[in-house]
Amino acid sequence: MRAIASVNGQCLPLAEARIPALDRGFLFGDAVYEVIRVYRGKPFLFDEHLVRLRRSLEAIHLPYSDLEGLRRRVLRVIHDYGFQEATIYIQITRGAESSRHHVFPEPAVPLEFFYVEEFHDSLEPWRQHGVKVITHPDLRWKRCDIKSTNLLPNVLAAQAARQAGAYEALLYQADGTLLEGSRTSCFGVLDGKLLTAPATPSILPGITRALVLRLAREQGIAVEERVLRINDLPYVAELFLTGTTSEILPIIQVDDRLVGDGRPGPITQRLQQAYRQLVQAL
């Protein structure tokens, strides 16, 4: 697929992009990132993603402040190269130094990297029919609210899901608390209420998650931000995932157990319709 990168403002094909070997994002995961969906040439929820990027930068004390310049550079690539349906990947690192040290370099010179890539959406059949997921222990660090590039536990969970023939892994803590997926947020319907884990350092404050909460309230759906537990799974009527590229994706099976009657439920479908109407109005 066609993809154009920008490294500190220099545009080139993604396959030709080069990052210094001593870049701290490469060595330590000392970096934060965002992924944004582009519909018909327009970045979706761009402002919200940039707000979260700023929050992540501040949380790790990374001295990058040119978010408005970044916005202009991203929009220019989308326009100049004619991207319509695409994804944007943005990564800001603390930059490179002359040798490897754990402590921050003084001064730090951040590296700005992003690319825009054509996106061919293959998930629509699954949005209609639903997906299988597995449960998996949560092995991540205690600041999941920072969208950092330290993703090895997520990678291992996602790989376990693939090996099980599932789309995603739902992460749970030792007490059985379900939090989110390896790369998605998770919602459930229990006793007529739409539930999702509250925004704490234990989860990423998903941009699509926040949008779905807003859409649910606009639709008059009862919402409560509280965790589900593994013991709740036999009783949930519906489950779904949310994410930038997943959008709203029904779950019809968790491990070996069907969710409800094994089909996407009515609340999930209402929210999918509201989401699609919002995208079409861009």
N, C-alpha and C positions, 0 to 999 in steps of 0.2 A: 504494500500500500504506500501511496505517496506521503512523504513526511518531510517537513522543513524544520530545521533546528536553528536556535539562536544561542550562541555562547558569548556572554558579555556584549550582546548587541550585534555580533557578526552572524549573518544568516548563511546557511549552507545546508545541503542535503543531510538528513539525520545520519546516514551511514558514514558521512565524512566528519562528523563532530568528534572532537578530541578534548579530553579533560586531563589536566596534569596528574601524574601518578601519585603525587604527594598531596592531592586535594583532600581535605579533611572529611568531605562527604564520602569519598571512596575509602579512606583509611578507618574512620571512626563512625560513620553514619552521622557525622556532625552536620546535619542538613535537615531542612523541612521541605515539604512538597504539597502540591495541589493537583487535582485532576478535574477538568471542566469539560462539559459537553457543549458542542456547537451544533445548533439546529439551523439549517437554512442560512448559514453564514453568520449567525448571531450566537455569541457565548451565552449560555443559560446560567442565571444566578451568578454572574461574574462578580458583582459587588460583594455578595455574601462570601464567595470563595476568597476574595482578596482580604476581607475582614478577618477570616480565619487564618489566612497566611500571616497577616500582621501579628495576630495573637500568638501563633506558633513561634515566629521570629523573636518576639519579646520574651516568650517563656524560656528560650534557650540563650537569651542575651546575644543574639546575632545582629550585628550593627548594619542592617540593610534597611534603607528608608525610601527607595525610589519606586514605590508601588505604582504611582501614577505613570512614571516612565515605563514601567513594565507593562501596564495596561496598554499604553500607546503602541509599544513594540509588538505585543501579541496581536492587537487589532490590525496593525499594518501587515503582519505576515498573513493573517486570514484574508485580508482584502487583496494584497498584492499577488498572492498565489492562488486565489480563487477557491478557497476551501468553503464547502457548503455543509456537509455532514462530516463532523470531525470530533476529535478529542484534543484537548490541550493538556500537556504535562509540564508543570513548572517545578523547578527545584532550585533552592537557594542554599549554598553551602558556605561554610566559614572560610573557604578559599584554601590556597596551597601555601606551604612554607618550605624553607630550605632543608629541613629535617623533621623527623617524626617525633612529636612531643604531645602528650596528653593535654597539657594546659593550653589555653587559648593563645594564639599568636598576638603579639602586640607590635604594631596595630594589625587587626584583622582586615583583609581585603576580600569581601565576599565575592563568590562566583555566582553569576546569574545564568541559569540554563533553562531553556524551555524548548519544546517542540510542538508543532501542530501536525496531526496525522489524520488522514482520511479514516472514517469510521463506517464500517458496514455492519449494521445491527443484525445480529443473528439470534437475538433473544426473544423476538416477538412471538414465535410459537410457544415458548416456555412461559411468557407472560399470560398467554391464553390458557395453557394447560397445567402449569405449575411445575415445580422442581422438587427433587429429593435433596435433603441435607443430612448431615451427621452431627452428633454432638462430640465435642473435643475439649480436653482440659485447656484452660487459659494459662499459657506460659509467659505472657507478656509482662513488661515492666509496669510500674505503678503510675505512669503519666501517659495513659493512652489518649488523653485529651489533646496532647501535642501531636500534630501530624508529622512525625519524624520519619526518616528513611530507615530506622532500625526495625526491620520487618521480618526478621528470621522466624520468630514464633508464628507469625501470620502465614509465612510461606510454608512452614511445616504443617500447619493446620489445613491450609488449602490443598497441599499435596495429599494429605490423608483423605480429604474429601474426594479428590480425583480418583485415588486408588480404590475407594469404596463405590465408585460410580455415581457420586453425588456432585451437585453443583457447588455447595458451600459447606463450611463447618461452623456450627454455632458454638461459641466459646462459653464454658461454664467454670465457675470457681469451685473450690473444695466443698463449700456448703450447698452446692447444687444451683446457685444463682446463675441464670442465663444472662449474658450481657449483650453480645452482638456477634456478627459473623467475622470471619477473618478479613473481609474486605467490604462488609456491608453492615447496615443497621438492621435490627429485627423488631417486628411488631407482632403482637398476638391479640386475639379477641377472646376474652374470657368473661363470662357472665354479662354479656352485652356491652362490655367496655373495651375500647381500644387501648392496649397497654404497650409501653416501651420503657426500657431502662432509663432512669433519670440521668440528666447530664452531670456527671461527676468525673473525676480524673480516671475512673475505670473504663470509660468509653470515649470514643471519638464523637464530638458533637457534629454528627453528619449534617451536611447542607440539605440533602434530600430528606433526611429525617425531620429537620425543622420545617421544611415545606409541607410534608405530609401531616404533621401535627396541625399546621395552620389550615390546610385543606379540610382535615377532619372536623375541626371546630366550625369552619364555614358551612360544612355539610350537616351540622347538627349531630355529629357522632360523639358520644360520650368518650372522653379521653382521660387517661390517668397515667402519669409518668411514675411507674413503679415496676420493679423487676418481676419477671416470670422466673419460675424455678423448674428444674427438670421434673419434679413431681406434679407440676401443673400440666405437663404436655398431654396426658391422656384426656384432659378436660377442655383444652382450648378448641374453640370452634373454627378459628382461622389463624394462619400464620403467614407473614410475608416478609420479604427482604426489601430494603431500599438502598439505593446507591446511585452515583452519577451515571453510570452506564446501565446498571440493572433497572433503574427507574423504580417501579413497584412490581416485585416478582413474587407470585404466590408460592408458598411451600405446601406441598400436598403429602409429604412423607418425611418423618424424622426418624433416622435409624430404620428400624423395621416396623414402625407404627404409622398408619395413615393419620392425617390431620382431618378431623371431621369426616366427611364422606369421601375424601380423597379428590375433591375438586375445589378450584378457587371459590371462595365464599363471597357473599353479596357485599360486605363492607369493603373487601379488597377490590372488587370490581368497581364499586362507586368511586373509590379513591383513584383507581387507574383512569377512569373516565375524566375525573376532575383534573388530574395531572396532564392528560393528553390535551384537554381543552386549553390549559394554560400554555403548553408548548405551541399549540397551533395559533395562539393569539400573539406570539412574538412578532 
